[in-house]
């Protein structure tokens, strides 16, 4: 069973290694973070922790039972009982249900620990796996948009107590 662990200062080294190891894999589906992201990672990590401390975001690592970092999951732009969900799973864990399980846990946490009532998420039409993860977790399509010249869908899930 996997777990979501709230981002901490001591996660920086493992998170940077995960992002570097999966950079080319992620770039196949989403725009590359760019060299500056990696060069300035300590400052970026500190900024994420500051946003989390302010309550505007909740950042998590997705870990397997042995503590191996499989991915990350974020709830950002927390406001008015809602937040936007984002996630990425490393190549070694892709296709094994990790994202589906992590999103299910995030919905539970969002409702119970963070008091949220809804989540939104966006994925491009060419990322069918991500859309399937959202659909399996009771998200429904609520709109269409364009991201980096690619057609995309906006999803929403209303949360009940317990996610």
C-alpha positions in Angstrom: 0.0 0.0 0.0 1.3 3.4 -0.9 1.3 6.5 1.3 1.3 10.3 0.8 3.8 12.0 2.9 3.6 15.8 3.4 6.6 17.6 1.9 9.4 18.4 4.4 12.8 20.1 4.2 14.6 16.7 4.4 12.9 15.5 1.2 14.9 17.8 -1.0 17.7 15.4 -2.0 15.3 12.5 -2.8 12.9 14.8 -4.7 15.6 16.3 -6.8 17.0 12.9 -7.6 13.5 11.7 -8.6 12.9 14.7 -10.8 16.3 14.3 -12.5 15.9 10.6 -13.1 12.4 11.1 -14.6 13.0 14.4 -16.5 13.0 12.9 -20.0 10.0 10.7 -19.2 7.9 13.6 -17.9 8.9 15.8 -20.8 7.1 13.3 -23.1 3.8 14.3 -21.6 4.2 17.8 -20.0 6.5 20.7 -20.7 10.0 20.3 -19.3 10.7 22.2 -16.1 13.9 23.7 -17.7 17.4 23.7 -16.5 16.8 26.6 -14.0 14.4 24.4 -12.0 17.2 21.9 -11.4 20.0 24.4 -10.9 17.9 26.4 -8.4 16.2 23.4 -6.7 17.1 24.3 -3.1 15.5 27.7 -3.5 12.5 26.1 -5.2 12.1 23.5 -2.5 12.2 26.2 0.2 9.6 28.2 -1.7 7.2 25.2 -1.8 7.6 24.7 1.9 6.8 28.4 2.5 3.6 28.1 0.4 2.7 25.0 2.3 3.3 26.7 5.7 1.0 29.6 4.5 -1.7 27.1 3.8 -2.1 27.9 0.1 -0.8 24.5 -1.1 -0.3 21.0 0.2 2.6 19.1 -1.3 3.1 15.3 -1.0 5.5 12.6 -1.9 4.0 9.3 -3.1 5.9 6.5 -1.3 5.7 2.7 -1.5 5.8 0.7 1.8 9.6 0.6 1.7 9.7 4.4 1.5 10.8 4.5 -2.2 9.7 7.7 -3.9 7.3 6.8 -6.7 5.8 10.2 -7.5 4.5 13.4 -6.1 1.0 14.8 -5.7 0.1 18.4 -5.0 -3.0 20.4 -4.0 -2.4 23.9 -5.1 -4.3 27.2 -5.0 -6.3 26.3 -1.9 -9.1 28.8 -1.6 -12.8 28.8 -0.8 -12.9 25.1 0.0 -11.3 24.0 -3.2 -7.9 23.3 -4.7 -6.3 22.1 -7.9 -4.9 18.6 -8.0 -1.7 17.8 -9.8 0.4 14.6 -9.8 3.2 12.8 -11.5 4.4 9.2 -11.1 7.9 8.2 -12.1 8.5 5.9 -15.1 9.3 2.8 -13.0 5.9 3.0 -11.3 3.8 4.0 -14.3 1.0 1.7 -15.2 0.8 0.0 -11.8 -2.2 1.8 -10.3 0.0 4.2 -8.3 -1.6 7.4 -9.6 -5.1 6.0 -9.1 -4.4 5.0 -5.5 -2.6 8.3 -4.8 -5.4 10.4 -6.1 -7.9 8.4 -4.0 -5.8 9.0 -0.9 -5.5 12.7 -1.9 -9.3 13.0 -2.1 -9.6 11.5 1.4 -7.0 13.8 2.8 -8.4 16.8 1.1 -11.8 16.2 2.7 -10.7 15.1 6.1 -7.3 16.7 6.9 -7.6 19.9 4.8 -11.4 20.5 5.0 -11.8 20.9 1.3 -15.1 20.4 -0.5 -13.9 20.1 -4.1 -10.9 19.4 -6.3 -10.2 20.3 -9.9 -7.6 18.9 -12.2 -6.6 19.5 -15.8 -5.1 17.0 -18.3 -4.4 17.2 -22.0 -6.4 15.1 -24.4 -3.3 13.2 -25.4 -2.7 12.1 -21.8 -5.4 9.4 -21.7 -3.8 7.7 -18.7 -4.2 10.8 -16.6 -7.8 11.2 -17.7 -8.5 7.6 -16.7 -7.0 8.1 -13.3 -9.3 11.1 -12.7 -12.4 9.2 -14.0 -11.6 6.2 -11.8 -11.6 8.6 -8.9 -15.1 10.1 -9.6 -13.9 13.3 -11.3 -16.1 14.5 -14.1 -15.3 16.7 -17.1 -16.6 20.3 -16.5 -14.8 22.1 -19.4 -12.4 22.3 -22.2 -9.3 24.5 -22.5 -5.9 24.7 -24.3 -2.6 24.2 -22.5 0.6 25.0 -24.5 -1.4 24.7 -27.8 -2.7 21.3 -26.8 -6.4 20.6 -26.2 -7.2 19.7 -22.6 -10.0 18.9 -20.2 -10.9 20.3 -16.8 -12.2 17.9 -14.3 -13.9 18.4 -10.9 -14.8 16.2 -8.0 -17.0 17.3 -5.1 -15.8 15.8 -1.9 -18.0 14.3 0.8 -16.7 13.6 4.3 -14.0 11.1 3.9 -13.2 12.1 0.3 
